[in-house]
Amino acid sequence: MTNNRLVLTTASSREEARKIARALVERRLAACVNLVPQLESVYRWQGTIEEAQEWLLIIKTTSSAFDRVRDTIKELHSYELPECISLAIDGGSPAYLKWLEESVE
């Protein structure tokens, strides 16, 4: 087990996804953020089944930075309740994981 985490969130547009990604990297809260375009989400919101085109953000960070990542997503996001899920990284390339940790404050 490492200190490293993947955090997932979605955004309503490319512009919003890029704004969040850039802020996370600029603030040294993430080493890298991948933007995955044009996924379709089906979800229940306030008793109604909704469908939306969204962008997926895959955020590489550390467990110690997670609270600040979550707060930044909430600060910059247009959604009332943005997704923010943290997954532990159990292993990986030692050199990559070292770079990830060194890139996040």
C-alpha positions as MATLAB code, in Angstrom:
seq = 'MTNNRLVLTTASSREEARKIARALVERRLAACVNLVPQLESVYRWQGTIEEAQEWLLIIKTTSSAFDRVRDTIKELHSYELPECISLAIDGGSPAYLKWLEESVE';
ca = [
       0.000    0.000    0.000;
       1.249    3.461   -0.863;
       0.280    6.997    0.099;
      -0.841    7.537   -3.503;
      -4.460    7.930   -4.582;
      -6.574    8.194   -7.696;
      -9.446   10.624   -7.307;
     -12.354   10.579   -9.746;
     -14.695   13.407  -10.547;
     -16.745   14.468  -13.563;
     -17.331   17.884  -15.094;
     -20.052   19.267  -17.323;
     -17.708   20.645  -20.006;
     -14.167   20.600  -21.323;
     -13.620   24.108  -20.005;
     -14.710   23.197  -16.491;
     -12.628   19.999  -16.534;
      -9.525   21.911  -17.661;
     -10.081   24.649  -15.065;
     -10.234   22.090  -12.246;
      -7.293   20.071  -13.607;
      -5.042   23.114  -14.009;
      -5.873   24.412  -10.530;
      -5.059   21.056   -8.939;
      -1.688   20.811  -10.695;
      -0.828   24.505  -10.197;
      -1.605   24.239   -6.485;
       0.578   21.087   -6.304;
      -2.409   19.048   -5.124;
      -2.076   16.633   -8.052;
       0.879   15.367  -10.048;
      -1.267   14.774  -13.125;
      -4.910   14.919  -14.158;
      -6.199   12.968  -17.155;
      -9.291   14.345  -18.907;
     -11.487   11.733  -20.577;
     -14.007   13.354  -22.943;
     -17.564   12.568  -23.872;
     -18.715    9.998  -21.424;
     -22.389    9.568  -20.838;
     -23.701    9.384  -17.281;
     -27.064    8.037  -16.160;
     -27.905    8.827  -12.530;
     -30.677    9.520  -10.074;
     -30.899   13.123   -8.860;
     -33.668   14.450   -6.627;
     -35.957   11.543   -7.469;
     -35.540   11.728  -11.248;
     -33.360    9.655  -13.570;
     -31.072   12.029  -15.459;
     -28.664   11.658  -18.370;
     -25.724   13.931  -19.101;
     -22.630   14.217  -21.279;
     -19.644   14.702  -18.996;
     -15.853   14.751  -18.826;
     -14.090   12.365  -16.436;
     -11.097   13.638  -14.463;
      -8.612   11.026  -13.223;
      -6.541   12.803  -10.593;
      -3.216   11.402   -9.340;
      -2.542   12.639   -5.817;
      -1.670   11.539   -2.281;
      -3.839   10.660    0.671;
      -2.403   13.605    2.598;
      -3.559   16.022   -0.143;
      -7.005   14.458   -0.597;
      -8.951   16.862    1.648;
      -7.517   19.850   -0.247;
      -8.274   18.162   -3.585;
     -11.876   17.610   -2.483;
     -12.185   21.218   -1.314;
     -10.745   22.548   -4.599;
     -13.179   20.461   -6.637;
     -16.072   21.804   -4.564;
     -14.760   25.379   -4.888;
     -14.433   25.323   -8.690;
     -17.247   22.978   -9.706;
     -20.593   24.036  -11.128;
     -22.462   21.031   -9.699;
     -24.333   21.268   -6.423;
     -22.920   17.843   -5.473;
     -19.787   17.023   -7.491;
     -18.472   13.480   -7.527;
     -15.286   13.034   -5.513;
     -14.150    9.442   -4.983;
     -10.699    8.447   -3.718;
      -9.180    5.066   -4.585;
      -5.989    3.719   -3.041;
      -3.154    2.817   -5.416;
      -1.879   -0.563   -4.205;
       1.216   -0.602   -6.392;
       2.807    0.612   -9.580;
       6.084    1.603  -11.132;
       8.326    2.664   -8.223;
       9.803    5.532  -10.254;
       6.332    6.812  -11.259;
       4.985    6.576   -7.710;
       8.050    8.444   -6.412;
       7.506   11.186   -9.019;
       3.829   11.389   -8.034;
       4.663   11.886   -4.354;
       7.406   14.418   -5.126;
       5.008   16.422   -7.329;
       2.367   16.865   -4.609;
       2.880   19.042   -1.529;
];
